[in-house]
Every structure is written in structure tokens, then in C-alpha cells.
């Protein structure tokens, strides 16, 4: 219990220090902040599920610890949102490695199932039994998936389905994230991947959105010799797809 209290004090000190730090690398900060925001969304959902499961626990420390975790994630989200108003371009080098896309994308889907479940959204993952390995940076691809899955859940109504699919389309691997939300208007389509773009569609549960996620995703995919695009009709959902080269 003492160690948890000490960890909380250290985190609060770090967050207070972070708010007064000068901007040293706007590009890297924008990328990292958006990724952390997505991870905190999942962490916050997990904490809520734990709070529900343990609501009848007689140990007062359990309730206090969960409340502390909730306050910390909210505080971190607030600090991170303050860092998001920067450019979405990133300068750091990306690796070119062999990736099992079915495994990587499947794990990302499992990660977001809890978030989707909070809105009664079903998540489906479809992949062929055999699929060539892709070439790219697995951390960057995970970040792209974070952004696409986060948006799909944010803009989907309760009771709908988010479908993630993989297919081999020579000379690369295509990953698609399809939702049943409001779709993309023609006007929004022209600004989809612009930094800081605010679209007409609104998250169905009032979730925050920075307008940088798709810009980050496009930058990361393009720098891996890939491409990203959207297929949508207003009122009929949207599918965001990206294609990466196969590993040779």
C-alpha cells in the first residue's frame, strides 16, 4: 500500500514537471501524445470494468486504489491532450522488419475489444489462413491500428459492428477497418488526413478527438512505402484501409 502511494506521488510530481517543460520536439511529441491517449482510453475502460466487478468488495483499500488509478488516468489524459496541438509529422527513423500481420492486427483488436464492449459494439477480425509476412515497423503499424480502431469505436453507434480484415493483394497486404457509423461526407473527405482537421461527424458518446490521428496514421504508413485511403458513403459507415509491402 505504501509503494502504491509513493508511485502516485511520483507520478503527480512528473506530471507537474511535464506541464512546465519547454517544447523540444513538436513532431515526436504529437505522435507520442496521440498514441498514449489511445492507450489511456483502454486503461480507463479496464479500470471501469474492474470497479464494477469489485464494487461489492469489503476491503476499502481496493476501492481507494481503483479511485486513485482513475484519477491518475484522467490527469494523464488531461496533460496529454495539452500536447496534441502540434504538428503530426514525425522525424524519427522507422525500422523495416518482418511482420506477421495477422498476429499483430489480431492483438490490436483484442486490445480494443474492451473499449468496444463498453458501447455494446461488436468487433470482428477476419484474416485468411495463409498470409505473406509484411515489411515495416511493427510499433508504427500498431500505432496506425490504434488510431483507426479508436476512431471506429468513437464514431460507431451502440449495438453496431466494427469489422477488421486482412487480405493479400499483390504486391502487398491490405488491412481494412470498417464501421457502421455516419460515414464521411464529400467535404470531410477532402480534409480527412489533414493535421488538426475537425470533421462534421461527432463521436457517439462524446469522446474527445484531436483531429491528428488520421494525419499520424497517413504519415506512418507513407514512410513505410505504403498507402492509406478511405471508402465511405454518407449514412452507410466508413472503411479505412492501408496497404504495406510484403517482406522479401
N, C-alpha and C positions, 0 to 999 in steps of 0.2 A: 504494500500500500504506500509506503514511504517512497519507493522508487517511482511509482506512478505519479505521485505528487511532484517529485523532483523533475521528472520528464516534462510534466505540464508547465512548470515554472521555466524550464529551459526553452521550451517551445515558445512561450509567451515573450520571453526575452529576445529570441531570434526574430520573431515576427515584428516586435517593436523596432529592432535594429534594421530590419529589412525595409520598413517604411521610410527610413531616413537615408538609405543608401543612394548614391548617385547612379544615374543610368549609364552603365558601362558598355553594354552591348544590346541595343534595342532589338536587333534581329533575333538573337538567341533567346532573349527574354520572352519575346512574343510567342515563339514556338514552344518553349518550355512551359510558360504560363498556361497556354491553352491545353496542353497535354495534361498538366497537373489538375486543371479544372475538371477535365473529364474523369480522371481517376478519383477525385474527391466526390464527384457525383455518385460513383459506385460505392465508395466508402460510406457516404452518408446514408445511402439506401440500405447497406448492410447493417449499419448501426440501428436504423429504424426497425428492421426485421428482428434484430436481437432484443431491442427494447420491448417489442410486442411479445416475443417468446418468453421473456423473463419478467413480464410485468407482475406476476404473482410471486416472484422470488422473495423470501423473507429476509434475505441479507441486505441491509440498507446500503452496504458498500457497492453492491452490484448496480443498484440504481444510480448511485453517485458517480461511479466510474463511467457508466453509459452517458450520463448527462455531461460529464467532462469531455468525453470523446465527441459528443455532438457539438458542444461549444467550440472545441478546437477546430473541427472541420469547417464550421461556419466562419470562424475567424480567418482560417487559411483561405477559404473561398473569397472572402472579402478582400484580403490582401492581394490575391492572385488576380482578381478582376480589375484591380487598380493598375496592374502591369500590362493589361491586354490592349491598351490604346496605343500600341506601337506598330511598326511595320511587320508584315507577316513573312518577309523574306528572311532566309537563313543562310549563314555563311559557312557553317561547319561542314567538314567532309563527310560523305556517306560511303559506306562500305559496299562492295559487290561480293555477295556470298551466296551460297546455295541455300534455297529456302523451300521447305515443304509447305506450300500454300494451304493445303487442306488442314494441316495441323495448326499452323499459325492463325488462320482465319477462324477455325473452329474454336480455338481457345479464346479469341476475342469475343466471339458470340456467346460463349459460356459466361464470360466476364460480365456481359451486358444483360444476360437473362434476368438477373435480379432487378435491375433498373426497369426493364420492360414489364416485369411482373407487377411492379408497384402501380402501373397504369392499366393492368389487365391486358397487356399486349403480348401476343404470342410471337415467339421468334423461331424461325425455321432456317436450318442450314442445309444446303444441298451441294454435294460435290460428287464427281464421278469416282468410281473405284480406283481408277488409274489416272494419274495426272503428272505430267512432267514437272520437275522442280523449276522454280522461277529464280531469276538472278536479281539481287538487290540487297538493301539494308533492312534486316528484319525489324529493327527498332523503329525505323521510319515507316515501314509498312504497317506496323501495329498502331502507330500514331494516326496514319491515314484511316485505318479501320475505326479507331476511337472516334474520330471526327464524324465519319459517315454514320456509324451506329448511333452516336449521340444525337445527331440531327434527326435520324429516322425515328427514334423514340420520342424526341421532343415534339415533333410535328405530327405524330400519329394519334388518332383518337382512341380512347379506351375501347377494348374489345376488338381491335384490328390486328393485323398480322404484319410483321416485318420479315421479309424473306431474303436471305443471303445466299448467293450461288457462286460457284466456280465452274469454269469451263476452259477447255483448251481450244484456242483459236489461233492457229499458226500465223505468225511466229511467236506467240506469247500466251499468257494466262490472263483471262478476264475474270474479275471479281465484280459482282453486282450487289447492291443493297437497295431493295425495293420496299417502299412503304405504301400505305393506303391513306395518306394524308391529303391535304388540299391540292397538291400538285404545284407546278411552277407556272406563273403567268409569262407571257411573251416579254413583258417589260422586265420582270425579275430575271428571266433567262439571260438577258444581255449583261446583267451585273453579278451573275452567280459567283464567279471566282475572283471578284474584286475585293481588295482589302477593306475591311470595315463596312461592307455593303449591308444595309438593312433592308430585308425583303418584306413584301406585303403580308405573307403568311406569318402567323404568330404561334408559338408553342402552345399546345393544347392544355397544358396545366400551369401556364405562367412561368415556365422555366426560363432562366436568363440565357441570353445569346449575345455573343460579342460581334459577330459578323466577320470573324477572322478564320474560322475553322476550315471553310472550303478553300480559302486562299492558301492556308498552310498545306492542306492536302494536295492542291494542284502543284505547289512548289516542290513538295517532296516527291511526287510521282514523276514530274517532268525531269527532275535531276537524277532519276533512276532510269532514264531513257524510256519512260512510259508515257501514257496519255490518260486523261480523265475527262469524262463528259457526263451529261445528264439526259435522260429521256423522260418526258413528262407531258401530261395534258392536264389543264386546269380542272380540278374536281375529281381527277382519277389517279391520284398518287404520283409518285416520282421514283425513278430508279437512277441512282448514281453508280457509274461503272468506272473502273480503271483497269488498265492493261499494262502488264510488266513483261519484259522479255524472258524467255526460258533460259535456263542455265546451260551453257555449253563449255 
